C-alpha cells in the first residue's frame, strides 16, 4: 500500500485588482471597497479547506508473510 500525505488547500484571497482589474489606470478603490475586501478575505481564512493537494511525504506499507 502506498501512502501520500496531503496538504489542505484554502481559498485564495482577493484584492482590488481581482475585483476591478479592467478599470482605468488612474482608478483607486474606495476605502469602503478596501474594507469589504479585507472582511471577505478574513472570512475566507475561517473556512475549512475546499480541497487537498499532494504533500511532500510519501511512504509505503507492505504486509510481511506472517501478517497475512
KEDO-789526 format. One record per residue (C-alpha): chain; y, z, x. Coordinates in steps of 0.1 Angstrom, whole numbers, plus 2048, in hexadecimal, padded with zeros to 3 digits. Each point is the difference from the previous one (the first is absolute). Layout:
("A",(Y,Z,X))
...
***
This chain:
("A",(800,800,800))
("A",(822,7F7,80E))
("A",(81D,816,7F7))
("A",(825,7F7,802))
("A",(81B,81A,7FB))
("A",(81D,7F2,7EC))
("A",(825,808,7FF))
("A",(814,803,7E0))
("A",(81A,7E5,7F8))
("A",(81F,80D,7EF))
("A",(81B,7EC,7EE))
("A",(81A,7EF,815))
("A",(823,80D,7FD))
("A",(81D,7E9,7F5))
("A",(824,7FC,80B))
("A",(81E,7EE,7F3))
("A",(7F5,7E0,811))
("A",(7DF,801,7EC))
("A",(814,803,7DF))
("A",(81B,7E7,807))
("A",(7F6,7EB,81E))
("A",(80F,7E1,7F1))
("A",(823,80E,7FC))
("A",(81E,7F3,814))
("A",(805,80C,823))
("A",(81E,817,7F8))
("A",(7ED,812,7E5))
("A",(7FD,826,804))
("A",(7EA,815,7E9))
("A",(811,81A,7EC))
("A",(7FB,825,807))
("A",(7EE,803,7DF))
("A",(7E8,7E4,809))
("A",(7F9,810,822))
("A",(7F9,821,7EF))
("A",(7E8,7F1,7E6))
("A",(7EE,7ED,81C))
("A",(7FC,821,813))
("A",(7F3,812,7E1))
("A",(7E7,7E4,7FA))
("A",(7F4,801,824))
("A",(7FD,826,7FE))
("A",(7EB,7FB,7E0))
("A",(7EA,7E7,812))
("A",(7F9,819,81B))
("A",(7F1,818,7E7))
("A",(7E6,7E7,7F2))
("A",(7DC,800,80A))
("A",(7F5,7E3,816))
("A",(7FB,7DF,7EE))
("A",(7E6,7F3,818))
("A",(7EE,805,821))
("A",(7FF,7ED,820))
("A",(7E7,801,81D))
("A",(807,81C,819))
("A",(7F8,801,825))
("A",(7E2,817,7FD))
("A",(7DE,7F0,7FB))
("A",(7DE,80E,804))
("A",(7DC,7FA,7F5))
("A",(7E3,815,7F4))
("A",(7DC,7F8,806))
("A",(7E2,812,7F2))
("A",(7E7,80B,819))
("A",(7DB,7F9,7F8))
("A",(7F9,824,7F7))
("A",(81E,800,7E7))
("A",(7F1,7E4,7EB))
***
